[in-house]
Amino acid sequence: MYYYLSRAVKRRIINELRDSFSRHHVYKKLVPYIHDKMAYEERPQYGIVVKNVSASKMQLSADNFVGHVISYITKAKVENADSNSIEWVRENTAAIQENGGAFPSPAGVYYVEWTSDTTFEVDPLLAVEREFLIEFDSSSVGISVTVETGLIQTGTLFVYTEVDQMLVEGTHYTVAYDTGTITYITELDGHRLYADYYYPTSSRGPYTAEINGWNDTAIPGVIMAFGRNMHEGDKCAVIVTSKRTLTALEYGGQWDISVSFDVMARDPIQLEEIADLVLMYLWGEKKNRLEFEGICIQDISHGGEADEVYDETGQDMYYLVSMDAQIRTDWNIHVPVPFRITAFSFVEDLEAYREATDEEVAQMPSTLAIYPCLTPYMPKSGYTHNYERIT
């Protein structure tokens, strides 16, 4: 965690210094020589080297727990895949605001598959919630109803009544997934039937990803961040819900980071001018912008000046000045919450419920059950029912 965070802070400092010096008429030639460590093949006339970082951890709570994350989106693992090519996902606040406060992508599961180490495609599996099917009466047995999309992803269909009584495929109905047609084979007088399901749409892409980069166009409203772990054949899933829900538990804290860098030049006047510009750019121009990103510059101090021989024959000198920036920044880890309760109801006769079979439970007018959000991105091997009993 320490080096991961410190490298990111150094990259941000370097990029901001390059941005500021690129607008300086005299010292814009300095931009290629603002580096991490001494990354020069030969010594330039002047340069800025970010060389050392040290840090101390600030613990904000005993177990580092910060709070609950309420969001439209979360990242999920796909079975038989590493699912680590995407480091993290966050909502794109600007895209949501531009869409009138509504999330710009429909609810569903968006599978991200890497076709190479730097390119990926997106396969959406969109969600439909509580679609009305039919109001059942004695004449409804044998009637077929086709869902609006005309297509249902195998294994994602939930059919239930207005009191959230779950129906069982093969017992109450049959379904043709390729056409989205549901045929009722059991009488359920007086009930209105609804369905939740997922259906696939066309693939998108390919999209290009850069190491330590990000993408906000593949799934509108979602910012996907990439590290150095992208690899061909990997798969991840991004879950989008129709409203904000509990998606993760956040653990985090802060680090006090000290960043040291050297300003060097062949001319002592240039050295002083560049050092003053570094101080003014970081403390005056970039401070508020970095604080908005969670990088708080608390102090910048000058160290002592030094010189060393540049050319022993001509007795040319190199002049250096050390500077230190004290920075406080946050760290956080999101632990996903993979399930959500979609419905529950109460049962009057608990003893009868405990002893009932799955088929008998499905026939009960009122059951105590939790219906987890089972979708193809999650393993089903551990589940023998479409619900879990609580007694």
C-alpha positions in Angstrom: 0.0 0.0 0.0 2.8 2.4 0.9 4.7 2.3 -2.4 1.4 2.1 -4.4 0.3 5.4 -2.8 3.6 7.1 -2.8 4.2 6.5 -6.5 0.8 7.9 -7.3 1.5 11.0 -5.2 4.9 11.5 -7.0 3.3 11.1 -10.4 0.7 13.7 -9.6 3.4 16.2 -8.3 5.5 15.6 -11.5 2.5 16.0 -13.8 1.4 19.2 -12.1 4.9 20.7 -12.3 5.1 19.8 -16.0 1.8 21.4 -16.6 2.8 24.6 -14.9 6.3 24.9 -16.5 4.8 24.2 -19.9 3.1 27.6 -19.8 6.3 29.4 -18.9 7.9 31.2 -21.9 11.5 30.8 -20.7 11.4 27.5 -18.8 9.0 25.4 -20.9 12.1 23.6 -22.1 12.5 22.3 -18.6 9.4 20.0 -18.9 11.2 16.9 -20.3 13.6 17.1 -17.4 11.1 16.9 -14.6 11.5 13.2 -13.6 11.2 10.6 -10.9 14.8 9.7 -9.7 17.8 10.6 -11.9 16.3 9.3 -15.2 18.6 11.2 -17.5 21.0 9.6 -20.1 23.1 12.7 -19.9 22.9 15.7 -17.6 20.7 18.6 -18.9 21.3 22.3 -18.3 18.6 22.3 -15.7 16.1 19.8 -14.2 13.9 18.8 -11.3 14.3 15.4 -9.7 11.7 13.9 -7.4 13.9 11.5 -5.5 12.7 10.5 -2.0 9.4 9.8 -0.3 8.8 8.8 3.3 5.5 8.5 5.1 3.9 7.8 8.5 0.4 6.2 8.8 -2.4 8.0 10.6 -5.0 5.6 12.1 -8.5 7.2 12.2 -10.2 4.2 13.9 -9.2 1.0 15.6 -10.1 -1.3 12.7 -9.8 1.4 10.0 -13.5 1.2 9.2 -14.8 4.4 7.6 -18.4 3.7 6.6 -20.8 2.2 4.1 -20.6 3.0 0.4 -23.9 3.7 -1.3 -23.6 3.7 -5.0 -25.1 2.8 -8.4 -22.1 0.6 -9.2 -19.8 -2.0 -7.9 -17.1 -4.2 -9.3 -17.6 -8.0 -9.1 -15.5 -11.0 -9.8 -16.3 -13.4 -12.7 -16.0 -17.1 -12.2 -12.8 -18.8 -13.5 -11.1 -15.4 -14.1 -8.6 -13.3 -12.1 -10.9 -10.2 -12.4 -8.0 -7.9 -11.3 -7.4 -6.0 -14.6 -9.7 -3.3 -13.2 -8.3 -1.8 -10.0 -11.5 0.0 -9.0 -14.7 1.6 -10.3 -16.4 4.9 -9.2 -19.4 6.9 -10.3 -18.8 9.6 -12.8 -20.4 12.5 -11.0 -20.1 14.8 -14.0 -21.9 12.4 -16.3 -24.7 11.9 -13.8 -25.2 15.6 -13.5 -25.3 16.0 -17.3 -28.0 13.3 -17.4 -30.3 15.3 -15.1 -29.3 13.4 -12.0 -30.1 10.0 -13.4 -27.5 7.3 -14.0 -26.7 7.3 -17.7 -26.4 3.5 -18.1 -29.3 1.1 -17.6 -29.2 -1.3 -14.7 -27.5 -4.7 -15.4 -24.2 -6.5 -15.3 -21.5 -5.2 -17.7 -18.9 -7.9 -18.5 -15.5 -6.5 -19.3 -13.3 -9.0 -21.3 -9.7 -8.3 -22.2 -9.0 -9.1 -25.8 -5.3 -8.2 -25.4 -3.1 -6.7 -22.6 -4.2 -3.2 -23.6 -7.7 -3.6 -25.2 -11.1 -4.7 -23.8 -14.7 -5.2 -24.9 -17.9 -4.7 -22.9 -20.8 -7.2 -23.0 -23.9 -5.8 -21.3 -26.4 -8.0 -19.6 -29.3 -5.6 -18.8 -31.7 -6.0 -16.0 -35.5 -5.9 -16.0 -37.2 -5.5 -12.6 -40.9 -6.3 -11.7 -42.2 -6.5 -15.3 -46.0 -7.3 -15.2 -46.8 -10.6 -16.9 -50.5 -11.6 -16.3 -53.4 -11.4 -13.8 -54.0 -15.1 -13.2 -57.4 -16.8 -13.2 -58.6 -20.3 -13.7 -58.4 -19.9 -17.5 -54.8 -18.9 -17.5 -53.3 -22.4 -17.2 -51.6 -23.2 -20.5 -51.5 -19.5 -21.5 -48.1 -18.3 -22.8 -46.8 -14.7 -22.2 -43.8 -13.3 -23.9 -41.7 -10.7 -22.0 -41.2 -7.3 -23.5 -37.6 -7.8 -24.5 -38.3 -11.2 -26.2 -35.2 -12.6 -24.7 -34.1 -13.9 -21.3 -30.6 -14.9 -20.2 -30.7 -18.5 -19.0 -30.7 -18.9 -15.2 -31.7 -15.3 -14.5 -35.5 -15.5 -14.4 -37.5 -14.9 -11.2 -41.3 -15.1 -11.4 -43.3 -14.1 -8.4 -46.7 -12.9 -7.2 -47.8 -9.5 -5.9 -47.1 -10.8 -2.4 -43.6 -11.9 -3.4 -44.3 -15.6 -3.4 -41.6 -17.1 -5.6 -42.7 -19.5 -8.4 -40.7 -22.5 -9.3 -39.7 -23.3 -12.9 -41.0 -26.7 -13.9 -43.6 -26.7 -11.2 -45.5 -23.5 -11.9 -44.3 -22.6 -15.4 -42.0 -23.4 -18.2 -39.9 -20.9 -20.2 -38.3 -20.7 -23.6 -35.3 -18.5 -23.0 -34.5 -17.8 -26.6 -37.9 -16.2 -27.2 -38.8 -15.0 -23.7 -42.0 -17.0 -23.7 -43.4 -18.2 -20.3 -46.1 -20.8 -20.2 -48.1 -21.4 -17.0 -48.8 -25.0 -16.0 -50.2 -24.5 -12.4 -53.4 -22.7 -11.4 -52.8 -19.6 -9.3 -56.2 -17.9 -9.1 -56.4 -14.3 -8.1 -52.6 -13.5 -8.3 -50.8 -10.9 -10.4 -47.5 -12.3 -11.7 -44.3 -10.3 -12.2 -40.8 -11.2 -13.5 -37.3 -10.1 -12.9 -34.7 -11.2 -15.5 -31.6 -10.3 -17.5 -31.1 -10.1 -21.2 -28.0 -9.7 -23.3 -27.3 -6.8 -25.8 -24.7 -6.2 -28.4 -21.0 -6.1 -27.5 -19.1 -2.7 -27.4 -15.6 -1.9 -28.2 -12.7 -2.6 -28.5 -11.5 0.1 -26.1 -7.9 0.9 -25.3 -6.5 1.0 -21.8 -3.2 2.5 -20.6 -1.2 1.3 -17.6 -2.2 3.4 -14.5 -4.9 5.0 -16.7 -8.7 5.1 -16.7 -11.8 5.0 -19.0 -15.1 6.8 -18.6 -16.7 6.1 -22.0 -17.1 2.3 -22.2 -19.9 2.3 -19.6 -21.4 5.8 -19.4 -21.4 7.0 -15.8 -18.7 4.6 -14.7 -15.0 5.4 -14.2 -12.8 2.3 -14.5 -9.2 2.6 -13.2 -6.4 0.3 -14.4 -3.1 -0.5 -12.8 -0.4 -2.7 -14.1 -2.2 -6.0 -13.9 -4.1 -6.0 -17.2 -3.8 -9.2 -19.2 -5.4 -10.9 -22.1 -8.3 -13.3 -21.3 -9.2 -11.7 -18.0 -12.8 -10.8 -17.2 -14.4 -8.4 -14.7 -18.0 -7.4 -14.1 -19.4 -4.0 -13.3 -22.8 -4.1 -11.7 -25.1 -1.2 -12.3 -28.3 -0.9 -10.2 -31.4 1.2 -10.9 -31.0 3.1 -7.6 -28.2 3.7 -5.2 -27.7 0.7 -2.9 -25.2 -0.5 -0.3 -22.3 -1.8 -2.5 -19.3 -1.9 -0.2 -17.7 -1.4 3.2 -15.0 1.2 3.2 -11.9 0.9 5.3 -9.3 3.7 5.2 -7.1 6.3 6.9 -4.5 8.8 6.1 -0.8 9.0 5.4 1.6 11.9 6.1 4.0 11.9 3.2 7.2 13.8 2.8 8.3 14.3 -0.8 11.9 15.5 -1.4 13.2 16.8 -4.7 16.2 18.5 -6.1 16.3 21.5 -8.4 19.5 21.7 -10.4 20.9 24.2 -12.9 24.2 25.2 -14.5 23.5 28.9 -13.6 22.9 30.0 -10.0 20.4 32.6 -11.1 18.4 30.1 -13.1 18.5 27.8 -10.0 17.0 30.4 -7.8 14.3 31.3 -10.4 13.3 27.7 -10.9 13.2 26.9 -7.2 10.9 29.9 -6.6 8.7 28.9 -9.4 8.4 25.3 -8.0 7.4 26.8 -4.6 4.8 29.2 -6.2 3.3 26.6 -8.5 2.8 24.0 -5.9 1.8 26.3 -3.0 -0.1 28.9 -4.9 -1.4 27.5 -8.2 -1.9 23.7 -7.6 -2.7 23.5 -3.9 -6.5 23.9 -4.2 -6.7 21.6 -7.2 -4.7 18.8 -5.4 -6.7 19.2 -2.2 -9.9 18.6 -4.2 -8.4 15.2 -5.2 -7.5 14.5 -1.6 -3.8 15.5 -1.7 -3.3 18.2 0.9 0.0 20.1 0.7 0.6 21.2 4.3 4.1 22.8 3.9 7.0 23.3 1.5 10.4 24.1 2.8 13.8 24.9 1.2 16.9 23.0 2.1 20.5 24.0 1.8 22.2 24.7 -1.5 25.1 22.7 -2.9 27.3 22.5 -5.9 29.2 19.8 -7.7 31.6 19.6 -10.6 30.0 19.4 -14.0 33.1 19.4 -16.1 36.4 18.9 -14.3 38.5 20.1 -17.3 36.6 23.4 -17.6 35.8 23.6 -13.9 32.1 24.1 -14.7 29.8 23.7 -11.8 26.4 22.2 -11.2 24.2 24.0 -8.6 21.5 22.2 -6.6 18.9 23.1 -4.0 16.8 20.6 -2.0 13.1 21.1 -1.3 10.7 19.1 0.8 6.9 19.0 0.6 4.8 17.7 3.5 1.6 16.1 2.1 -1.4 14.5 3.7 -3.5 12.1 1.6 -6.2 9.5 2.1 -6.2 5.8 1.4 -9.2 3.5 1.3 -10.2 0.0 0.4 -13.7 -1.1 -0.6 -14.8 -4.5 0.4 -17.8 -5.4 -1.8 -21.2 -6.4 -0.4 -22.3 -8.9 -3.0 -25.9 -9.5 -2.1 -29.0 -7.4 -1.7 -32.4 -8.4 -0.3 -35.0 -7.9 -3.0 -38.1 -9.1 -1.1 -39.3 -10.7 2.1 -42.6 -11.7 3.6 -43.9 -13.4 6.7 -45.3 -16.9 7.4 -47.9 -17.6 10.1 -47.2 -21.3 10.7 -43.4 -21.5 11.2 -43.5 -25.2 12.1 -45.2 -26.1 8.9 -42.8 -23.9 7.0 -39.7 -25.6 8.6 -41.0 -29.1 7.6 -42.1 -28.2 4.1 -40.4 -29.2 0.9 -39.3 -26.6 -1.7 -42.4 -27.4 -3.8 -44.7 -27.0 -0.7 -43.0 -23.8 0.3 -43.7 -22.4 -3.2 -47.4 -23.2 -2.8 -47.7 -21.3 0.4 -49.6 -18.0 0.1 -47.1 -16.3 2.4 -43.5 -17.4 3.1 -40.6 -16.0 5.0 -37.8 -15.9 2.5 -34.9 -13.8 1.3 -34.4 -13.6 -2.4 -30.7 -12.9 -3.1 -29.6 -11.2 -6.3 -28.4 -14.3 -8.1 -26.9 -13.4 -11.5 -24.5 -15.1 -13.8 -21.5 -13.2 -12.5 -21.9 -15.0 -9.1 -21.3 -18.8 -8.5 -24.5 -20.8 -8.0 -22.9 -24.1 -6.9 -23.6 -23.4 -3.2 -27.3 -22.7 -3.7 -30.0 -25.4 -3.9 -32.9 -22.9 -3.9 -33.9 -19.6 -5.4 -34.3 -18.3 -1.9 -32.8 -18.9 1.6 -35.0 -19.9 4.6 -34.9 -18.0 7.8 -36.6 -19.7 10.7 
